[in-house]
């Protein structure tokens, strides 16, 4: 019997272990009772209450029930001695939930010192948690399956019972008879094999499921132990898959992978499972021993990294580390450790998780040592950022590992470590794309001889800082350089501006250039076109030129339309205003006279001496002329009369 809870770990160093409360019976009486399939059912803790990992180092049989010829010797569970026709078993008094899976590790030894070729083998079995505990047949049954007493199989129906409520067994079969045609199911003898048989009860079932040769054989070098690992991973409802690994040369090697323990001729997966060990001898003998049982729940964690293909000294560098839990169980905490590259400076990181999962810490600096709570199907991503050291060479190497908590075992450890490298390349020449803007002040109403100030602005579009930013401006011929408040100089029309300070991405730098419009300039400014270009040795294209800048020029009045005409030609005749009659004669007014020599036709009638038939326009002038004529006529008549009078008086 056992307590209702199981300690997380049990050691040989005196830490408490569960003790059976039933007194040991005489071995012969116990064997007879077990072979008779007793109805004795030990009390056990609830499967939901079990703590993992479940550990038993077999300092005693506590925590389970011995059946048949099994006993504990020198801190090991010995299932058989080197004695003919034995069968022994031990099974846990506690049961385990079947829907969460199990990961089982144990050590075994299979040997004899009597010079015998050895037989038969040992196995790990699972039984329905509600069934009685017991042991199966000796010889070919390996203490789990049934068999016929007269043969080792042969296809006949069993008459010696197997383990009550058996669900599955994984055998390390030395002699090979566990593959015989037991109840008509099997391939025949297969020595030194790892073999799986399915469910059975009493003399029915125990079908052959799968098998494969055992790497390195099945026996051990005397009592030297060898490790076996069996993983039971649930799939869809009612499905269970089995993977077997066997130690060979110090390495666990996969022998059978994801063998289905469901389907035709297989009993439905019970709610709980009981775990046990069994072994048997027949005409030949071996000692079969088990130690260091460790049971945990399965999980499938993985970690992967994504890093840039190239690292550049002095440049930012960022990469991601993603940890995932493919199930079937939640993993909390999962230890994620990232050894960031030595050539990375000012390292910081952030952590984000998918819904249902959480990061222990959302940010940090330097190497990553993070506890993750990963739901089945969940993930967490750590983003590492820093700057590649200026003196970095070779490669930037990052190593990441993910480890489940002690209660879980990873069923696929091949993807629990990730290493990634980014070669460090020579730093490329910095590159900056410059654009240019330009404006003039004033831009309109400029008269010949006026000064204009051009403002030329360089802007850095990146991606790097621009060095020694300047501008060049080839002034149009009508403009002459007169100075600059920003240190620009000119060689004739060619103006150069320089700055020694770098220009960051997105920033601007402006230069002012003063120039004078030629005093003799006679145009309207449309030909005074100016374009400037920003420059930097960092810009491989030489900078983008600015838009064209044009100034508007006002030409002063030259006086050609004013002044007196001093006899250099006759005044022009008045220009009649045209009427609706195209002949110009319908109104009886004179026909317009061509313009006087030296005067544009368009200026007729505009000068102070021009007359035109404009109605009231010029009536004052005509009135004055008429009054003068009348006055002269009156004066002439008066003078004539005086002369006549004088003649008469003389």
TITORKE-596197 format. One line per 10 residues: number of its first residue (from 1); their letters; for each residue x, z, y of C-alpha. Coordinates in Angstrom, 2 decimals, m for minus. Last residue first. Example, Ala and Ser with C-alpha at 12.3 -4.5 7.8 and 13.67 -1.06 7.14 Angstrom:
2> sa> 13.67/7.14/m1.06; 12.30/7.80/m4.50
! end
This chain:
650> xxxxxxxxxx> m4.59/m93.00/164.08; m7.82/m91.15/163.64; m9.21/m93.81/161.34; m6.09/m93.84/159.28; m6.16/m90.10/158.98; m9.69/m90.14/157.71; m8.85/m92.69/155.03; m5.87/m90.64/153.88; m7.95/m87.50/153.68; m10.59/m89.28/151.57
640> xxxxxxxxxx> m8.00/m90.48/149.11; m6.54/m87.00/148.78; m9.96/m85.54/148.10; m10.72/m88.23/145.45; m7.46/m87.51/143.71; m8.10/m83.79/143.73; m11.51/m84.28/142.19; m10.07/m86.48/139.41; m7.29/m84.06/138.71; m9.78/m81.22/138.39
630> xxxxxxxxxx> m12.01/m83.24/136.07; m9.05/m84.07/133.86; m7.97/m80.48/133.75; m11.45/m79.33/132.75; m11.53/m81.92/129.94; m8.16/m80.77/128.61; m9.27/m77.14/128.66; m12.51/m77.95/126.86; m10.67/m79.87/124.18; m8.38/m76.90/123.57
620> xxxxxxxxxx> m11.31/m74.51/123.37; m13.15/m76.83/120.97; m10.17/m76.82/118.55; m12.22/m75.61/115.39; m15.92/m75.79/116.13; m16.45/m78.76/113.78; m13.34/m79.27/111.70; m12.35/m82.76/112.57; m8.64/m81.99/112.60; m6.02/m81.44/115.12
610> xxxxxxxxxx> m2.41/m80.51/114.57; m0.18/m78.98/117.20; m0.14/m75.37/115.82; 0.70/m76.60/112.33; m1.82/m76.68/109.48; m3.57/m79.99/110.24; m1.28/m81.95/108.00; 0.90/m79.64/105.81; m0.01/m81.32/102.49; 1.39/m84.58/103.76
600> xxxxxxxxxx> 4.76/m82.99/104.03; 6.46/m83.41/107.36; 9.54/m85.52/108.07; 7.62/m88.56/109.28; 4.10/m87.84/110.40; 1.42/m87.58/107.78; m0.84/m90.55/107.15; m3.95/m90.88/109.39; m7.35/m89.72/108.21; m10.20/m92.26/108.88
590> xxxxxxxxxx> m12.03/m91.62/112.11; m15.48/m90.02/112.07; m18.69/m92.19/111.99; m20.14/m89.92/109.36; m20.29/m92.73/106.76; m16.82/m93.86/107.57; m14.59/m91.78/105.24; m14.91/m94.38/102.51; m15.56/m91.69/99.86; m18.64/m90.48/101.73
580> xxxxxxxxxx> m19.05/m86.81/100.77; m16.96/m85.86/103.68; m13.23/m85.51/104.03; m11.94/m83.24/106.80; m10.30/m85.34/109.47; m6.57/m85.04/109.95; m5.50/m84.86/113.56; m2.75/m87.31/114.36; 0.73/m86.18/113.75; 2.90/m85.35/116.64
570> xxxxxxxxxx> 5.30/m88.06/117.48; 8.85/m87.77/116.57; 11.87/m85.70/117.45; 10.22/m84.98/120.81; 10.79/m81.23/120.71; 8.55/m80.16/117.81; 8.25/m76.46/118.21; 8.88/m73.88/115.44; 7.20/m73.12/112.06; 6.84/m74.60/108.48
560> xxxxxxxxxx> 10.59/m74.82/107.75; 11.02/m71.08/108.49; 13.01/m70.27/105.21; 10.40/m67.76/103.85; 12.27/m65.41/101.30; 12.36/m66.29/97.48; 10.93/m63.47/95.25; 12.62/m63.14/91.81; 10.88/m61.84/88.64; 13.36/m60.51/86.07
550> xxxxxxxxxx> 13.57/m61.57/82.42; 14.58/m59.41/79.41; 14.82/m61.09/76.01; 14.23/m58.76/73.05; 17.25/m56.76/71.87; 19.76/m57.97/69.34; 19.91/m56.40/65.83; 23.25/m54.79/65.03; 26.50/m56.20/63.63; 25.12/m56.89/60.17
540> xxxxxxxxxx> 27.39/m54.43/58.35; 26.43/m51.64/60.73; 28.96/m48.81/60.33; 31.43/m50.51/62.68; 28.78/m49.99/65.35; 27.14/m52.27/67.90; 23.86/m52.47/69.80; 23.09/m55.96/71.15; 21.99/m57.05/74.63; 19.86/m60.04/75.76
530> xxxxxxxxxx> 19.39/m61.16/79.41; 17.46/m64.10/80.83; 17.88/m65.01/84.50; 16.39/m68.50/84.07; 12.85/m67.37/84.85; 14.13/m65.54/87.91; 12.24/m67.65/90.53; 15.22/m69.75/91.57; 17.25/m69.95/94.81; 20.21/m67.64/94.02
520> xxxxxxxxxx> 22.56/m67.62/96.99; 22.68/m63.81/97.13; 23.59/m63.75/93.38; 21.58/m60.96/91.70; 23.55/m57.74/91.44; 24.29/m55.76/88.22; 24.12/m52.13/87.12; 24.41/m51.19/83.40; 22.94/m48.02/81.92; 23.62/m47.03/78.29
510> xxxxxxxxxx> 21.21/m45.35/75.86; 21.62/m43.57/72.50; 18.81/m43.07/69.99; 18.32/m40.90/66.87; 16.48/m41.84/63.67; 19.52/m41.47/61.42; 22.28/m39.62/63.25; 24.47/m41.31/65.87; 28.13/m40.41/65.65; 29.93/m39.52/68.94
500> xxxxxxxxxx> 32.70/m41.76/70.28; 30.45/m43.84/72.51; 31.18/m47.36/73.87; 29.74/m49.90/76.33; 31.00/m53.48/76.81; 29.88/m56.00/79.45; 30.76/m59.71/79.23; 30.02/m61.51/82.53; 33.60/m61.27/83.73; 35.27/m58.66/81.61
490> xxxxxxxxxx> 32.98/m55.73/82.17; 33.09/m52.00/81.61; 30.49/m49.44/80.54; 31.30/m45.81/81.27; 27.78/m44.41/81.22; 27.05/m44.43/84.99; 27.78/m48.14/85.02; 29.10/m50.53/87.66; 28.85/m53.76/89.67; 28.39/m56.47/87.04
480> xxxxxxxxxx> 27.33/m59.82/88.52; 24.07/m61.58/87.70; 23.26/m65.27/88.32; 25.51/m66.34/85.43; 23.50/m64.31/82.85; 25.13/m61.08/81.67; 26.59/m60.99/78.16; 25.74/m57.47/77.05; 27.53/m55.48/74.35; 26.37/m52.09/73.13
470> xxxxxxxxxx> 28.02/m49.00/71.65; 27.93/m46.68/68.65; 31.27/m45.38/67.43; 29.86/m44.25/64.04; 26.33/m44.64/62.73; 24.97/m41.92/60.46; 23.73/m43.18/57.13; 20.52/m44.81/55.86; 19.89/m45.41/58.63; 17.48/m46.85/61.25
460> xxxxxxxxxx> 19.84/m45.88/64.10; 18.50/m46.70/67.58; 20.59/m48.28/70.39; 19.16/m48.34/73.92; 20.13/m50.68/76.82; 18.86/m49.77/80.32; 19.57/m52.54/82.83; 19.80/m51.60/86.52; 19.16/m54.38/89.06; 20.79/m54.67/92.51
450> xxxxxxxxxx> 19.39/m57.05/95.12; 21.47/m59.89/96.63; 18.80/m62.51/95.95; 15.40/m60.78/95.97; 13.85/m58.91/93.04; 10.08/m58.52/93.23; 9.80/m57.89/89.50; 11.86/m56.08/86.80; 13.18/m53.33/89.00; 14.53/m51.85/86.83
440> xxxxxxxxxx> 15.34/m53.81/83.67; 14.62/m52.96/79.99; 16.46/m53.23/76.68; 15.94/m52.16/73.06; 18.40/m52.59/70.22; 18.22/m51.91/66.48; 21.01/m50.48/64.37; 21.25/m50.43/60.57; 23.67/m47.80/59.30; 25.98/m48.03/56.33
430> xxxxxxxxxx> 28.62/m45.57/55.23; 31.35/m47.09/53.11; 30.77/m46.24/49.49; 32.02/m42.92/48.06; 33.86/m43.66/44.86; 31.66/m42.99/41.87; 31.04/m39.73/40.04; 29.54/m40.42/36.65; 26.23/m38.67/35.91; 26.06/m36.68/32.69
420> xxxxxxxxxx> 23.14/m35.20/30.74; 22.98/m32.61/27.97; 19.72/m31.38/26.47; 19.18/m28.59/23.96; 15.97/m27.58/22.22; 15.37/m31.16/20.99; 16.90/m30.82/17.52; 15.36/m27.37/17.06; 12.23/m28.70/15.43; 10.08/m25.95/13.89
410> xxxxxxxxxx> 10.92/m23.53/16.68; 10.41/m19.99/15.51; 8.18/m17.53/17.32; 7.99/m13.73/17.65; 11.58/m13.58/18.89; 10.67/m15.56/22.03; 11.29/m19.32/22.10; 14.56/m20.81/23.36; 15.00/m23.75/25.74; 18.45/m25.11/26.57
400> xxxxxxxxxx> 19.82/m27.18/29.46; 23.30/m28.62/30.01; 24.34/m30.47/33.15; 27.49/m32.53/33.58; 28.57/m34.23/36.82; 31.20/m36.74/35.78; 34.80/m37.63/36.64; 35.66/m36.65/40.19; 34.28/m34.35/42.90; 36.49/m33.85/45.96
390> xxxxxxxxxx> 33.71/m34.26/48.53; 31.46/m32.05/46.43; 28.13/m33.61/45.47; 25.35/m31.93/47.43; 22.57/m29.93/45.84; 19.15/m30.14/44.24; 17.71/m28.97/40.91; 14.03/m29.62/40.15; 12.66/m27.42/37.36; 9.64/m28.74/35.49
380> xxxxxxxxxx> 7.23/m26.71/33.36; 5.13/m27.89/30.43; 1.87/m27.32/28.57; 0.52/m28.61/25.24; 0.39/m25.12/23.78; 0.71/m22.90/26.85; 4.17/m22.25/28.21; 5.03/m18.98/29.95; 8.53/m19.65/31.21; 11.38/m17.18/31.67
370> xxxxxxxxxx> 14.10/m18.71/33.85; 17.87/m18.60/33.89; 18.84/m21.53/36.13; 22.37/m21.84/37.52; 22.77/m21.72/41.29; 19.88/m20.85/43.61; 16.26/m19.88/43.03; 12.66/m20.97/43.14; 9.23/m20.47/41.52; 10.21/m17.57/39.29
360> xxxxxxxxxx> 8.60/m16.73/35.93; 7.09/m20.20/35.89; 3.52/m20.52/34.64; 1.47/m22.47/32.11; m2.32/m22.93/32.02; m2.26/m25.89/34.39; 1.14/m27.54/34.49; 4.18/m25.72/35.79; 6.40/m25.96/38.87; 9.94/m24.61/39.33
350> xxxxxxxxxx> 12.26/m25.00/42.32; 16.02/m25.22/42.49; 18.98/m24.62/44.79; 22.62/m25.69/44.61; 24.78/m25.57/47.74; 27.54/m27.55/46.03; 27.56/m29.66/42.87; 30.86/m30.43/41.13; 30.43/m27.58/38.66; 27.28/m29.21/37.28
340> xxxxxxxxxx> 24.29/m26.91/36.65; 24.15/m24.80/33.48; 20.40/m24.67/32.89; 18.72/m21.92/30.88; 15.06/m21.86/29.94; 13.97/m18.80/27.96; 10.42/m19.21/26.72; 8.45/m16.06/27.45; 5.81/m16.57/26.32; 5.37/m19.50/23.95
330> xxxxxxxxxx> 1.75/m20.36/23.17; 1.24/m21.55/19.62; 0.64/m24.90/17.90; 2.20/m26.15/20.03; 3.91/m29.10/21.73; 5.48/m26.76/24.30; 7.45/m28.61/26.97; 10.48/m27.89/29.19; 11.39/m30.36/31.94; 14.71/m30.39/33.81
320> xxxxxxxxxx> 14.87/m32.57/36.91; 17.69/m34.04/39.00; 18.85/m34.07/42.61; 22.08/m35.10/44.37; 22.72/m35.29/48.11; 25.86/m37.18/49.21; 29.36/m35.93/50.00; 30.85/m37.47/46.88; 28.47/m39.98/45.24; 26.85/m39.32/41.87
310> xxxxxxxxxx> 25.62/m42.26/39.82; 22.90/m42.88/37.23; 20.72/m40.19/38.76; 19.55/m37.35/36.47; 16.60/m36.82/34.14; 16.68/m33.85/31.78; 14.75/m32.97/28.62; 13.75/m29.71/26.93; 11.67/m29.24/23.81; 9.57/m26.51/22.22
300> xxxxxxxxxx> 7.68/m26.80/18.94; 6.16/m23.50/17.90; 5.75/m21.74/14.59; 4.78/m18.09/14.07; 7.28/m15.71/12.57; 8.17/m14.42/9.10; 11.60/m13.09/8.17; 12.55/m12.17/4.60; 16.10/m10.94/4.29; 16.46/m10.88/0.49
290> xxxxxxxxxx> 15.41/m12.65/m2.72; 16.88/m12.56/m6.25; 16.48/m14.64/m9.41; 18.83/m13.75/m12.28; 19.03/m16.68/m14.59; 17.90/m17.38/m18.16; 17.34/m20.03/m20.79; 14.56/m20.15/m23.37; 12.15/m19.20/m20.61; 12.78/m17.56/m17.25
280> xxxxxxxxxx> 10.47/m17.05/m14.31; 10.31/m16.55/m10.55; 7.81/m15.43/m7.93; 7.74/m14.70/m4.18; 4.75/m13.85/m2.03; 2.81/m14.50/1.16; m0.90/m13.80/1.57; m3.00/m16.21/3.59; m6.00/m15.67/5.83; m8.98/m17.79/6.88
270> xxxxxxxxxx> m8.69/m19.94/3.76; m7.61/m23.60/3.95; m9.98/m25.51/1.70; m8.77/m25.88/m1.91; m6.75/m29.01/m2.65; m8.02/m31.53/m5.20; m8.35/m34.21/m2.49; m7.18/m33.32/0.99; m5.10/m30.54/2.46; m1.55/m29.21/2.12
260> xxxxxxxxxx> 0.01/m32.25/3.77; 3.83/m32.50/3.42; 5.27/m32.48/6.91; 8.93/m32.98/5.92; 10.54/m32.27/2.57; 14.29/m31.72/2.10; 15.37/m30.97/5.66; 18.92/m29.64/5.68; 19.91/m26.19/6.88; 23.66/m26.18/7.38
250> xxxxxxxxxx> 26.24/m23.80/5.85; 27.33/m26.33/3.25; 23.78/m26.83/2.07; 20.98/m24.57/3.20; 17.50/m25.78/2.28; 14.76/m26.90/4.66; 11.11/m27.36/3.70; 8.30/m28.67/5.91; 4.61/m28.04/5.17; 1.55/m29.36/6.97
240> xxxxxxxxxx> m1.80/m27.61/7.23; m5.16/m29.15/8.06; m8.50/m27.32/8.10; m9.20/m28.04/11.77; m6.65/m30.56/13.01; m2.98/m29.82/12.47; m1.59/m26.48/11.40; 2.17/m26.02/10.93; 3.64/m24.29/7.87; 7.43/m24.13/8.09
230> xxxxxxxxxx> 9.56/m23.15/5.10; 13.20/m22.16/5.57; 15.54/m21.45/2.69; 18.92/m19.71/2.93; 21.56/m19.21/0.23; 22.94/m15.86/m0.92; 26.10/m15.18/m2.84; 25.10/m13.33/m6.03; 27.02/m15.75/m8.22; 27.87/m18.97/m6.46
220> xxxxxxxxxx> 24.32/m20.15/m6.08; 22.05/m22.39/m8.14; 19.75/m25.10/m6.76; 21.78/m28.27/m6.30; 23.82/m29.17/m3.20; 20.91/m31.00/m1.65; 17.81/m30.26/m3.76; 16.25/m33.45/m5.11; 12.73/m34.10/m3.83; 9.17/m33.07/m4.70
210> xxxxxxxxxx> 5.54/m33.55/m3.82; 1.99/m32.39/m4.57; 1.65/m31.46/m8.29; m1.71/m29.81/m8.88; m2.10/m26.07/m9.41; m5.70/m26.48/m10.62; m7.45/m24.37/m13.22; m6.10/m21.71/m15.61; m6.53/m18.75/m13.26; m6.86/m20.12/m9.74
200> xxxxxxxxxx> m5.19/m23.16/m8.28; m4.00/m24.67/m5.00; m1.08/m27.02/m4.58; 2.36/m27.55/m6.04; 5.50/m28.34/m4.06; 8.89/m29.07/m5.62; 12.50/m28.74/m4.46; 14.60/m30.15/m7.25; 17.54/m29.20/m9.40; 16.06/m30.61/m12.62
190> xxxxxxxxxx> 13.01/m32.94/m12.54; 10.97/m32.72/m15.76; 7.86/m34.84/m15.79; 5.98/m36.40/m12.89; 3.15/m33.90/m12.57; m0.60/m33.31/m12.87; m2.34/m33.23/m16.28; m3.08/m29.51/m16.18; 0.67/m29.04/m15.81; 2.32/m32.42/m16.27
180> xxxxxxxxxx> 5.91/m31.19/m15.74; 7.35/m30.90/m12.21; 7.83/m27.10/m12.52; 9.87/m27.95/m15.64; 13.00/m28.87/m13.69; 15.58/m26.38/m14.95; 16.71/m25.24/m11.48; 13.48/m25.44/m9.54; 13.64/m24.18/m5.96; 9.88/m24.01/m5.71
170> xxxxxxxxxx> 7.44/m24.26/m2.79; 4.00/m22.93/m3.72; 0.49/m23.58/m2.45; m3.00/m22.00/m2.26; m3.10/m19.63/m5.24; m6.30/m17.62/m5.54; m5.01/m15.63/m8.51; m1.45/m16.58/m9.50; m1.45/m18.68/m12.69; m3.19/m18.15/m15.98
160> xxxxxxxxxx> m1.87/m18.96/m19.48; m4.25/m21.30/m21.35; m3.61/m24.39/m19.28; m5.14/m27.78/m20.11; m2.86/m30.16/m21.94; m0.77/m32.65/m19.96; 2.53/m31.90/m21.65; 3.11/m28.72/m19.72; 5.90/m26.45/m20.93; 4.30/m26.28/m24.37
150> xxxxxxxxxx> 2.60/m23.85/m26.76; 1.60/m21.32/m24.13; m0.09/m23.91/m21.98; 0.67/m23.44/m18.30; m0.64/m21.79/m15.11; 1.25/m21.95/m11.84; 2.93/m19.16/m9.87; 5.40/m17.17/m12.04; 7.73/m20.15/m12.41; 4.91/m21.99/m14.28
140> xxxxxxxxxx> 7.46/m23.87/m16.43; 8.76/m20.67/m18.05; 6.60/m17.62/m17.35; 2.98/m17.81/m16.19; 1.55/m16.51/m12.92; 1.84/m13.17/m11.16; m0.64/m10.91/m9.42; m2.42/m9.94/m6.23; m6.18/m10.23/m6.07; m7.75/m12.79/m3.72
130> xxxxxxxxxx> m8.97/m12.24/m0.14; m5.72/m13.38/1.48; m5.87/m16.65/m0.42; m2.42/m17.23/m1.83; 0.85/m18.60/m0.51; 3.93/m18.97/m2.69; 7.70/m18.93/m2.31; 9.53/m20.01/m5.44; 12.09/m19.25/m8.11; 13.70/m21.21/m10.93
120> xxxxxxxxxx> 13.96/m21.63/m14.72; 16.53/m21.41/m16.04; 20.28/m21.21/m16.64; 22.87/m23.13/m18.58; 23.82/m19.79/m20.14; 27.36/m18.41/m19.94; 26.12/m14.84/m19.75; 26.97/m14.26/m16.07; 23.81/m15.67/m14.52; 22.87/m17.17/m11.17
110> xxxxxxxxxx> 20.10/m17.81/m8.65; 20.46/m16.10/m5.24; 17.93/m16.29/m2.42; 17.74/m15.85/1.33; 14.51/m15.99/3.29; 12.94/m17.76/6.23; 9.22/m18.31/6.82; 7.54/m20.04/9.76; 3.79/m19.55/9.67; 0.79/m21.38/11.06
100> xxxxxxxxxx> m1.71/m20.29/13.72; m4.85/m21.28/11.79; m3.85/m19.44/8.59; m3.99/m15.91/9.93; m1.66/m13.71/7.92; m2.29/m11.10/5.24; m0.77/m7.70/4.63; m0.05/m6.29/1.19; 2.70/m8.85/0.89; 3.41/m10.36/m2.51
90> xxxxxxxxxx> 6.03/m9.67/m5.17; 6.31/m11.59/m8.43; 7.96/m11.50/m11.85; 7.89/m13.71/m14.92; 10.15/m13.23/m17.97; 10.51/m15.38/m21.06; 14.17/m14.69/m21.81; 16.29/m12.11/m19.98; 18.84/m12.68/m17.28; 16.81/m10.45/m14.99
80> xxxxxxxxxx> 13.78/m11.66/m13.13; 12.20/m11.22/m9.65; 14.99/m9.12/m8.17; 14.08/m8.11/m4.61; 17.36/m6.99/m3.11; 18.60/m3.73/m1.63; 20.59/m2.72/m4.70; 17.77/m3.56/m7.13; 14.07/m3.91/m6.29; 11.73/m4.85/m9.13
70> xxxxxxxxxx> 9.92/m7.90/m10.52; 9.09/m8.16/m14.24; 5.35/m8.61/m13.81; 3.97/m7.75/m10.36; 5.38/m5.85/m7.36; 3.07/m5.24/m4.43; 4.11/m5.44/m0.82; 4.98/m3.48/2.31; 7.31/m1.11/0.51; 9.21/m2.67/m2.40
60> xxxxxxxxxx> 12.37/m0.92/m1.32; 15.49/m1.73/0.69; 13.87/m5.11/0.52; 15.02/m6.56/3.82; 11.50/m7.20/5.12; 10.77/m8.64/8.54; 7.54/m9.77/10.21; 8.49/m11.29/13.56; 5.85/m10.88/14.71; 3.23/m8.15/14.97
50> xxxxxxxxxx> 0.16/m8.21/12.76; m3.11/m7.03/14.29; m5.06/m10.28/13.94; m4.27/m10.43/10.22; m5.92/m7.02/9.84; m3.76/m4.51/8.05; m3.87/m4.27/4.30; m5.49/m2.15/1.56; m4.28/m3.02/m1.87; m6.60/m4.94/m4.20
40> xxxxxxxxxx> m6.53/m3.88/m7.92; m8.77/m6.24/m9.84; m6.17/m6.67/m12.51; m5.11/m10.13/m13.66; m4.32/m9.19/m17.29; m0.78/m10.28/m16.64; m0.67/m7.70/m13.87; m1.84/m4.84/m16.07; 0.56/m5.69/m18.85; 3.44/m5.89/m16.43
30> xxxxxxxxxx> 2.51/m2.60/m14.79; 2.24/m0.80/m18.16; 5.64/m2.14/m19.20; 7.25/m1.23/m15.91; 5.95/2.33/m15.92; 3.88/2.87/m12.85; 5.35/3.55/m9.44; 3.20/5.86/m7.38; 0.83/4.29/m4.90; 1.43/5.18/m1.27
20> xxxxxxxxxx> 3.90/2.37/m0.70; 6.23/3.11/2.13; 6.59/1.16/5.33; 10.14/1.19/6.76; 11.64/3.39/9.45; 15.16/2.52/10.68; 17.82/3.79/8.31; 20.51/1.14/8.68; 18.92/m1.20/6.14; 16.80/m2.75/8.81
10> xxxxxxxxxx> 13.13/m3.49/9.41; 12.00/m5.45/12.46; 8.74/m5.85/14.32; 7.17/m2.98/12.42; 4.00/m3.85/10.50; 0.63/m2.40/11.39; m2.17/m1.10/9.16; 0.28/0.88/7.04; 1.09/m0.35/3.60; 0.00/0.00/0.00
! end
